[in-house]
Amino acid sequence: MRRMTALALLFALVSAPGCERVRTSGEPAAVDLSGRRIRAVATTGMIADFLREIGRERVQVTALMGPGVDPHLYKASEGDVIRMASADVIFYNGLHLEGKMAEVFERMGKRVRTVAVTDGIPRERLLSPPEFEGAYDPHVWFDVTLWREAAAHAARALAEMDPAHAETYGKNAGAYLEKLSGLDGYVRQQASRVPPRQRVLITAHDAFNYFGRAYGFEVRGLQGISTVAEAGTADIQALVRLILANRIPAVFVETSVPVRYIEALQEAVEAGGFRLRIGGSLYSDALGDPGTKEGTYIGMVRHNVDTIVSALGGTPAGGTGASLEVRGIDARK
């Protein structure tokens, strides 16, 4: 008999007869909270952030992926499996963002409630790149209006699980969604400060297509939608021609993606006689460190747009962190 892998063994143990959470019907049973908090596991920091905003004291949130972690490449550890097996609900992005965890979600879904937050977004609002052959771009959080839909979907799931506190979830969600409306206005105002010809955003991989569509930027990435893909010489040369033709002043690195491709692009452009700056580091697939402004979704988005606007020739109102207030969002916070 083949020896079981550690993860397979863990699945066997948490699904064994007599285990509290065994599901014989193939569907998760109703959760008996008995006055306690909901135990929620979130795959990404962006999801964990809005769960904390919506759940507050009613939801205990555990995030699997920390700062700088690439969800495209992330594999569930033994500890992750235990944490998910002990949860009342697992929230994940979906649309194959966590591509190497698909089997984990399928197996966990038979015994723990699982929620793909992107199920709350109408499919006609999703992007479907040609190279994905009908699949969707998973990086929806870069269009703040789409992330509002995802957060609202999560709020509904919490209310269904804990109807005694549905009003609380609704109130918290309403306040947070209003903040996101303000954030969307802030991003639009800042983006409008970049000269139209210079609204070209070049990064390590195509994580920012929703940002580009929503806020008026042409977006190019060296690696494509997923970081699993590799950038080739032809990809780099195509971007070199684009940069030289449009005199694009800067490109950007990402906190969760190695910088080597962007550095190679920079060298190739400078060999053509044009100085190309690295305009700064953007948060793409993960938040910043806990306790920092960039450790929240709102702070991450604001950091990104201010960095982009400044590097591409625009001037953020008063500079990054100015005291601009837009529908409930104070940029000083």
N, C-alpha and C positions, 0 to 999 in steps of 0.2 A: 504494500500500500504506500502511495506517495505521502511524504510528510506534509502536513498542512502548513501553510504560511501563517505567520503571526496574525495577520489581519483576518484570514479565513477562520482561524481558531477563535478569535475574539467574536466574530459574527456568530459562530456556532454556540459560544458560551452565552451571549446575550439573548439568543433565540431558543435556548434550551427549555424543555418542559419544566414547569414550575416557576419559571422566571416571571416576575410581575408583569412584564410588558409583552408577553407572548401574544401574537395575533393569529388566531386560527382561520380567520375569514379572509386574510389577505389585505384587510383594511385596518388602520389604527383605531383602537377603541377610544371612546370618549375619555377625556382627561378629568379626573376627580381632583380638583385643586384643594378642597377642604380648607379654604381660607388662606392657603399659602400663595406665594408668587409663582407665576409661570416661569418655568426654566426654558429659556430660549437659546439656541445656538445659531450664530450667524457665520457664514463663511467669510465675508469680507468686512473690512472696517467701515465701509460706507453703509452697509446694511445694519451693522451693529449700532452705528451712530443714530440712525433714525429710530431703531427699536428702543434705544435708551430715551430718546426724546418723547416718543409716543407712550412707552410703557411706564417710564419713571419708576416709582416705588413698587409698581405691580408686576414688573418683569425683571428677572435676573438674566442678564445678557452675557454670553460668552462668545467671543470672536475667535475663530480658528486662525485667521491669517493676520499677521501683524504688519507694521510698517516695512515697506520695501519688498514685500512678498509678491511674487508673480502668480496670480490665480490660474493662468493658462497652464503652468507647469506644476502646480501644487498637487501633492499626493497626500491623502489622509494618513496620519500616523496612527500608531496603536492608541495613543492618548486621545486623538481626535475621535476614533471610533467609540471609545468608552464615554467620552463627553456627549457624543450624539445619542448613544444608546440610553443615556441617563436623562436626556432632555424630554420636555413635553412637546416641543416643536423645533424644527430645523428650518431656518430661512436661508435660501441661497439665491443667487442671481438668476441662474438659468441661461438659456440661449447658448449653452456649451461654453460659458466663460470658465467654469470649473470643470474643464473637459476630462481631466484625469480622475474625477470623483464621481462620474456618472454611475458606475456600478454600485458605489457606496450609497448614493441617493436611492437607487432602485431597491436595494436590499433594506435599507433603513425605512423606506416608505411603507413597508409592510407592517411595521410595528411602531413607528413614530410618525406623527403628523409632519409632513414636509410641505413647504410653501416656496415656490419660485416667484420672487417678487415681480419679475417681468411679466408674469401672467396677467398683471393688472393693466398692462399697456396694450391698447388696440394694435393689432398686427399691422394695420395699414400705416401706422406711424413708425414702424421699424424699418431700418435699412437692411437691404439684402445684397451684399457685394457679389458681383458676378462669379468671383473665384470661390464663393461659398456654395454655389450650386443649389440655391434655394434656402440655405440657412441664413440666420440673421446675425448682424453685428451685435455683440452683447454689451458694448460700452455705453449703455443708455444714460448713465448718470451724468454725462457731459452735456446733455440737454436738460436743464433744470426742470423744465415743464414735464418731461417724461419721468424724471425721478420723483416728482410730486405724485404721479400716478402709481409708481411702485410703492411709495411710502403709504399712500392711502389704501392700497391693496393689503399691505401688512397690517395696518390698523384694523381693517375689517376682519382679518384672520384672528387677531388678538381678541376682538370683541366677540367673535363667535365662540372662541374657546372659553372666555370668561364673561358671560353675559351679565353677571351681577355688577360688573364694573365697565360695561360698554359705554356708559355716559362719560366716564373718566377718559377712556381711550379716545372717544370722539372729541372731547374738549382739548386734550393734549395734541391730537393730530391736527385739529383746526388751527391751533396756534403755530404749530411747526410748518404746516402747509402755507400759512400766511408769510412766514419768514422766507420760505422758498420762493414765493411770488416776488418778494422784495429782492431776493438774490438774483432772480432772472432779470429783473429790471436793472440791477446794478451791472450785470454782465453786458447787457445790451448797450447801456450808456457808455461803458468803458470801451467796448469793441468799436463803437462808432468813431472813436478818436484816432483809429489807425487809418492812414490814407488807403483808399480802395486798392491801388495797385500793389500795396505791400501786405495785403491781407492773405498771405500765404504762410501756413503753419506747417513746418517740417519737423518731424520728430522721429524717434527710433522705430516705432511701429504705429500702425493706423488705429490708434485708440481714440482719436479726436474727431471722427467723421460726424458724429451727432453734434458736437460743438460747432463744427464748420457749417453744417446745414442750418442750425438754429441761429447762429450769430454772424453769418456772412463771411466765412473764411474758406479759402481753398485749402484742403488738408492733404499732405503727402507724408507717407511713412516709408521707412526703408524696409521694414520686415513684413508688411501686410497686417491684416487684422489680428492675427495671433503671433505671439512671440516664438512659437514653435518654428515658424518659417525662418529661413536664412536670407539675408540680403546678398545679392550677387553684384558683380561688376556692372552689369547692364543697368541695374536699379540705381546704383550710385551715379553712373554717367548720365542717366536721364535727369536726375535731380540736379546735377552740376549744370546742365544746359538750362534748366528752368531757373536756377538761381542767378546765373550770369545774364540771362535774357531780361529778368525782371529786377535785377540788382537787389535781391532780397538780403537784408542786412544781417539776419540771424537765424539760427536753427536752435533746437532745444533738445536737451537730454531728459530722460525720465528716471524717477527715483527707483522704479522697479525693473528697469531694463539696463543691461550693460551699455557703456558709452562707446564701445569700440567702433560701431558702425557710424555714429555721428562724427567721431574724430576722423575716420577715414574720409567721410564726405567733406569735412572741413579742409583736410589736406588737399583733396582733389580740386576743390574750388580755388584755393590759394595758389595752386600750381597754374591755374588759368589767369592769374594776375588780379584776383579780386579778394579782398579781405572779408572773410566770413566769421562772424562772432558766434560763440555759443551763448545764446541769450539768457540762459538760466536753466534751472532744473524744474520740470513740471511733475506734478503728482498725477499719475495716470491710473494704474490699477490698484493703488493702495493709498491710504491716508498717511499723514505724517506721524510723528511721535505723540503718544498720549500726553496731554497737558499743554501742547502747543496749539497755536491757532490752526495750523495745518492738520492737526489731529482730529478735526471735525470736518464733516462734508462741506459746510458753509465756508469754513476757513480755507479748505483746500481749493475750492472753486475760485474763491476771491484771490488767493495767492496766484493761481494759474493765470487768470485773466489779467491781473496787474502785471505779472511777469511778461506775458505775451505782448501786451499793449506797449509797455516800456521798451522792449527790445525791438519791436517792429516799427518804431518811429512815432508812436502815439504818446500822449502824456496822460497817465491816470490822473483824475481830479485830485490835485493836492499831493500826488505821489502815492505810493503803496501805503495803505493804512490811513488814508485821509479821512477826515471827519464827515464823509458823505453819508447821508442817511436816506435810504430808499425803502419805503413801505416796511418799516420794522427792522431793517438791517442797518446797524450802525457800523461803519467800516473800521472804527477804532477797536472794536471788540475782537 
